[in-house]
């Protein structure tokens, strides 16, 4: 197997050419191209995601389906943007009058650096966006928490059922409900937090405010603690699901970025060979 002829640039020594090993202009050109395509594809994927989601239960795509599609789209973004950025970096870089193996290595490095610079810029933009939107996110979170506490939060629902009286006035029960609500919240957070004395007080308080018999009040309190246990298990399941989803997304992101680095290096080699091959044909043409 023979190596292709290497033509040194005009004015350069055939045996040794002193020049930069990295063409940073080519690297940054490819990085900005990859970054621009990444932003466009992320926005496009967000539009598709918002269109597939629904605020109503049993409507739209499931969270599992959305998660799988998100991972696939993330890998596609990395591949597509890395191919474009790496190819551009290899195609526009300066030509080296060196051995083909060294050209292959340097083109690979150019593709890798293009991916690295684009990734660094992307994370910097994401960090600035997250910092700029922290106030809005805090406001939305506060509103969501307040809405949940005022509407369908499990502690409020359980407390309402404890002091439910046909024809009763809820305003007169505010003081009792407040203290009972704190007990319910503590019980959901830690099943050992509510003592037997607390439970006895809660039963007596329900009897006092509702006028129920001892057995009826005890049954209502027992039902409340059954619902507390169910709410605690549901909270644990949601926390475990969120932790698993976060870990899966982190692994998928790392995998997609590794694929992007490899693809960018290969695309830069291909782009460099295209450039050198075209220049060889132009030089050898009569």
N, C-alpha and C positions, 0 to 999 in steps of 0.2 A: 504494500500500500504506500502510495506517494502523497506527500503533502502538496496542497495547491500553492502555486507561486505567490510570493508576498512582495508587493510593490511598496517601497518606502516612499514617503512623501517627498516632494521636491525639496532639495537642500538638506535632506537628512542623510546620515551615514548609513549604508546598507547593513553594516555589522551591529550598529547600536543607534537607537533613536531615543533621544532624551525627550520625554514628554510626560504629561500627567497620566497616571494609571486610571484615574476616575474622572469622568466627564460629568461634573456636578450639574451643569446646565441640562444635560440629557436626563439625569436622575430627577431633578426637580420638575422638568417638563412632564415626564412620565408620572411622577407622584401627583402633580396637580390634576392631570387628566384622570387618574384613578380616583382621586378624591372627589372630583366633580361628578363622575359617574356613580360613585358610591352614594353621594348625597341624593342624586336624582332617584336612584333605585330604592333607597330607604324611604323617601317621601312617597314613592309609588306604592311600595309595600305597605306603608302605614295607611294609605287611602284604601287599599284592598282590605286591610285588617279591620278598619272602622266600618267598612261596608258589610263585612261578614259577621260582626258582633251585634248583639242585641241586649238591651237592658232587661228584657223579660225572660223569665225562666222557660226552658224547653223551646227556645226560639233562636234561630241562627246556628252557627257552628259551635260545637262543643269546645271547651277549653283545651282538651287533648288534641283535637284536630287543629285548632289555631296554633298550638305549640309546635306540632310537627311541621305545619306549613311554614311557620316562622323560621325554624331551623333550616329547612330546605331552602327558603328564600335567602337566608343569611349566607349559606354556602354558595348559592348562585351569585350573589352580589360579589363575594370575594373572588370567585373564579372569573367572572366577566370583567370586573374592574382591574384585576391583576393582569389579565391577558392584555387589556388595552394599554395599561400603564407600562408594563414590562416591554411590550413590543415597541411602543413609542420610544422608550429609553434606549433600547438596542438599535433602533433604526436611525436615530438622530445623533448617536454618539460619534466622537472622532475616531478615525481609523488608526489602528496601531500596526506598525511594521514589526511584528513579533511572530513567534511561532503560533500555529493554529490552536494548540492546546492552551496556550496562555490567553489567546483571544476568547476561547470558550469559557475559561475561568473568569476573565474580566467581565464578559457579558453576563454571566451568572451573577456576579457580584452587583452589577448595575441593576439587574432585575430585583435582586434581594433588597438593595438599598432603596429602590423605588417603592417597593412594598412597605419597607420600614418607615420611610419618610411620610408616605400617605397615611399609614396607621397612626403615626405620632400626631399628625395634623388632625386626623379624625377624632382621636381621643381628646385632644386639646379643645376642639370645637364642642365635643359632647360635654366636657367639663365646664366650659363657659356657659353653655346653654343650661346645664343643670344648676349652676350658681345663679344665673339670671332668673330662672324660673322657680327658685326656692320659695320666694315670698308667695307667689301664686299657688304653688303646691301646698304650702302650709295653710293658706286660706281655704283651699278646696278640702284639705283633710279635716280642718276644724269644722267646716260646714257639714261634711259627711258624718263626722262623729256626733255632732250635735243633732243632726237629723236622725241618726240611728238611735241615739239615746231618747229622743222624743217620740220615736215611732215604734220600731219593731225590735229594739234591743232586748235580748233574753231576760236580763234582770228586771226591766220594767214590766214585761209581760208576766213574769212569774209573780212579781209583787202585786200587780193588778188582780191576778187570780186569787191571791191570798186574801185580799180585802174586798172582794166583790160582794156587794149587797144589792139585792133587787130594790131599785128605787132609792138607793143611797146617794148621798152627795159626796163626790170625790174630793171636793175642796176641804171638807172637814177632816179628811184622812191624810192630809199632806204630811203632817208631823210624824205619824206612825209609819206611813209608807216610806218616808225618807230614811228612818233608822232601819226598817226592815230591808229596804233596798241595799243599804250598805252591807248588811249581813249576807244577802244573796250574792252580791258581787264578790265578797270575800270567799264565800263557799265555792263559787265557780272557779276562782283563782287557785284555791287550795282547799281540798276536802277536809283537812284537819283544822282549818282556821275557825270553824264554828263549833263551839263546845256544846255539851249537853245543857248547860245553863242557858246558853243563847237560844237553843231550840225550845226549851221550856218557856222562856220569856216570849218567844215568837208565838207559840201556841196560845199562851194566856192573852197576848195582845190581840190575836185574831178573835178569840172568844169575846174579849171586852168590846171590840169595835163592831163585830158582826152579830153578836148575840147568838152564836151557834152553840150547840152542845159540845161537851168535851170530846166525844168520839168524832163528831163531824169536823171539829177544828183540828184534831190530831190527824184525821185522814187528809184534810186539805194541806196541812203542813208536810205530811209524808209525800203527797203528790208533788208538792213544790220541790222537795229535796230530790225526788226522782227526776224532775225536769232539770234541776241544777246539775245532776250527774250527767244527764244527756247533753246539756249545753257544754259542760266541761269536756266531754269526749269529742263533741263536734269541734270545739276550739282546738283541741289537740290534733285532730285529723286535718283541720285547715292549716295549722302551723306546719305539720309534717308535709302536707302537699306543697305548700309554698316553699319550704326548704328544698324538697326534691326538685321542684320546678326550677328554682334558682341554680341548684347544682347542675342540672341538665343543661340549662341555658349557658352557664359558664363553660362547661365542657364542650358544648357545640360551638360556642364562639371561638374557643382556643383551637378546636379542630379546623374550623373554617379558615381561621387566620393562618394556620400552618399550611393548609392547602393553597391559600392565596400566595404565600411566600414561594412555595415550590412552583406554582403556575407562573408567577411573575418572572422567576429566574429562567424558566424554559422559554417563555415568550420573548424575553430579552435576547436569549441566544438565537432564537429564530429570526428576530428582527435584525440583529447584527449580521447574521449570515446573508439575509436578504440584501442588506445595504452593501456588504463587501462584494457579494456576487454581482450585483448590478454595477458597482464601480469597476470591477474587473472586466466586465463586458464592455463598458464604456471606454476603458483605457486601451483594451486590445482591439477595439473597432478601428478600421482604417479611416 
